[in-house]
Amino acid sequence: MRLKKALLHFGLWVNGLVSENCYETIKEIEKQIEEENIVEYIGKKYKDKVDFSLFNQDGPYPPNEINRFFLNQHWYIHGNESRKFCVSDNGLCLITAVCLDGIANC
């Protein structure tokens, strides 16, 4: 249940970035997923746009759980961005889609 809530909040926060016209390449997002760094990468890069304090080590949703979830899904994400997740361009949309898929399957 904790992971489900973490994915919900992370997906909503990232969706807010899309609403602000922020953009990431799918390649960069997949790289950060492989490095188990997706939460820290997004939080650091967009710290002036969205408050990511919920996802600090001291927050209610430690980044390691979300990073691990994304890494475990990476084999499924890579190559299926368009077909499975309906994302062909913005990597932030891919994050949101993977969060939705994770919520549905937790």
C-alpha beads as a LAMMPS data file, in Angstrom:
LAMMPS data file: protein, C-alpha beads

106 atoms
105 bonds

1 atom types
1 bond types

-500.0 500.0 xlo xhi
-500.0 500.0 ylo yhi
-500.0 500.0 zlo zhi

Masses

1 110.0

Atoms # bond

1 1 1 0.000 0.000 0.000
2 1 1 2.854 2.391 0.774
3 1 1 4.350 1.911 -2.702
4 1 1 0.968 2.508 -4.288
5 1 1 0.644 5.865 -2.499
6 1 1 4.233 6.777 -3.339
7 1 1 3.607 6.073 -7.028
8 1 1 0.378 8.062 -6.904
9 1 1 2.066 11.128 -5.453
10 1 1 5.179 10.855 -7.616
11 1 1 3.025 10.492 -10.736
12 1 1 0.919 13.499 -9.779
13 1 1 3.975 15.647 -9.096
14 1 1 5.567 14.649 -12.412
15 1 1 2.262 15.275 -14.187
16 1 1 2.406 18.781 -12.761
17 1 1 5.751 19.243 -14.482
18 1 1 4.190 18.249 -17.803
19 1 1 1.513 20.853 -17.144
20 1 1 4.333 23.403 -16.739
21 1 1 5.618 22.436 -20.230
22 1 1 8.677 20.644 -18.840
23 1 1 10.306 18.065 -21.076
24 1 1 12.697 15.134 -20.747
25 1 1 13.802 12.744 -23.437
26 1 1 12.739 9.150 -23.038
27 1 1 16.402 8.191 -23.371
28 1 1 17.375 10.362 -20.381
29 1 1 14.535 9.017 -18.247
30 1 1 15.471 5.421 -19.064
31 1 1 19.103 6.200 -18.203
32 1 1 18.073 7.571 -14.794
33 1 1 15.856 4.532 -14.209
34 1 1 18.788 2.206 -14.955
35 1 1 20.940 4.150 -12.486
36 1 1 18.217 3.881 -9.786
37 1 1 18.187 7.646 -9.642
38 1 1 14.896 8.722 -11.201
39 1 1 13.419 10.340 -8.083
40 1 1 16.584 12.247 -7.205
41 1 1 17.121 13.329 -10.813
42 1 1 13.612 14.761 -11.174
43 1 1 13.600 16.284 -7.689
44 1 1 16.934 18.020 -8.167
45 1 1 16.344 19.235 -11.712
46 1 1 12.862 20.610 -11.022
47 1 1 13.244 21.712 -7.401
48 1 1 12.123 25.237 -8.313
49 1 1 8.918 24.013 -9.982
50 1 1 7.538 21.333 -7.651
51 1 1 8.149 20.522 -3.984
52 1 1 9.580 17.008 -3.958
53 1 1 10.192 16.951 -0.189
54 1 1 7.758 14.022 0.158
55 1 1 10.355 11.930 -1.653
56 1 1 13.402 12.679 0.515
57 1 1 14.958 10.035 2.742
58 1 1 13.209 11.685 5.692
59 1 1 9.876 12.061 3.893
60 1 1 6.943 9.658 3.849
61 1 1 8.022 8.171 0.497
62 1 1 11.750 7.366 0.494
63 1 1 13.159 7.492 -3.031
64 1 1 14.768 4.044 -2.873
65 1 1 11.366 2.302 -3.011
66 1 1 10.252 4.232 -6.082
67 1 1 13.661 3.928 -7.747
68 1 1 13.623 0.164 -7.170
69 1 1 10.110 -0.137 -8.587
70 1 1 11.137 1.703 -11.757
71 1 1 14.306 -0.381 -12.097
72 1 1 12.292 -3.597 -11.744
73 1 1 9.952 -2.360 -14.496
74 1 1 12.749 -1.227 -16.813
75 1 1 12.857 -4.491 -18.779
76 1 1 9.164 -3.991 -19.524
77 1 1 9.343 -0.258 -20.216
78 1 1 12.238 -0.293 -22.678
79 1 1 10.914 -0.789 -26.186
80 1 1 7.267 -0.577 -25.099
81 1 1 7.082 3.182 -24.563
82 1 1 4.725 3.777 -27.466
83 1 1 2.856 0.477 -27.652
84 1 1 2.221 -0.183 -23.950
85 1 1 2.398 3.276 -22.423
86 1 1 1.164 5.438 -25.350
87 1 1 4.187 7.735 -25.011
88 1 1 6.302 8.635 -27.995
89 1 1 8.118 11.788 -26.942
90 1 1 8.147 13.271 -23.420
91 1 1 9.883 11.100 -20.833
92 1 1 7.926 12.809 -18.056
93 1 1 4.759 11.373 -19.583
94 1 1 6.445 7.963 -19.486
95 1 1 7.060 8.343 -15.743
96 1 1 3.399 9.198 -15.192
97 1 1 2.255 6.253 -17.331
98 1 1 4.509 3.818 -15.455
99 1 1 3.189 5.159 -12.142
100 1 1 -0.384 4.561 -13.328
101 1 1 0.513 1.043 -14.456
102 1 1 2.178 0.388 -11.115
103 1 1 -0.829 1.615 -9.164
104 1 1 -3.104 -0.639 -11.195
105 1 1 -0.907 -3.677 -10.599
106 1 1 0.241 -3.217 -6.972

Bonds

1 1 1 2
2 1 2 3
3 1 3 4
4 1 4 5
5 1 5 6
6 1 6 7
7 1 7 8
8 1 8 9
9 1 9 10
10 1 10 11
11 1 11 12
12 1 12 13
13 1 13 14
14 1 14 15
15 1 15 16
16 1 16 17
17 1 17 18
18 1 18 19
19 1 19 20
20 1 20 21
21 1 21 22
22 1 22 23
23 1 23 24
24 1 24 25
25 1 25 26
26 1 26 27
27 1 27 28
28 1 28 29
29 1 29 30
30 1 30 31
31 1 31 32
32 1 32 33
33 1 33 34
34 1 34 35
35 1 35 36
36 1 36 37
37 1 37 38
38 1 38 39
39 1 39 40
40 1 40 41
41 1 41 42
42 1 42 43
43 1 43 44
44 1 44 45
45 1 45 46
46 1 46 47
47 1 47 48
48 1 48 49
49 1 49 50
50 1 50 51
51 1 51 52
52 1 52 53
53 1 53 54
54 1 54 55
55 1 55 56
56 1 56 57
57 1 57 58
58 1 58 59
59 1 59 60
60 1 60 61
61 1 61 62
62 1 62 63
63 1 63 64
64 1 64 65
65 1 65 66
66 1 66 67
67 1 67 68
68 1 68 69
69 1 69 70
70 1 70 71
71 1 71 72
72 1 72 73
73 1 73 74
74 1 74 75
75 1 75 76
76 1 76 77
77 1 77 78
78 1 78 79
79 1 79 80
80 1 80 81
81 1 81 82
82 1 82 83
83 1 83 84
84 1 84 85
85 1 85 86
86 1 86 87
87 1 87 88
88 1 88 89
89 1 89 90
90 1 90 91
91 1 91 92
92 1 92 93
93 1 93 94
94 1 94 95
95 1 95 96
96 1 96 97
97 1 97 98
98 1 98 99
99 1 99 100
100 1 100 101
101 1 101 102
102 1 102 103
103 1 103 104
104 1 104 105
105 1 105 106
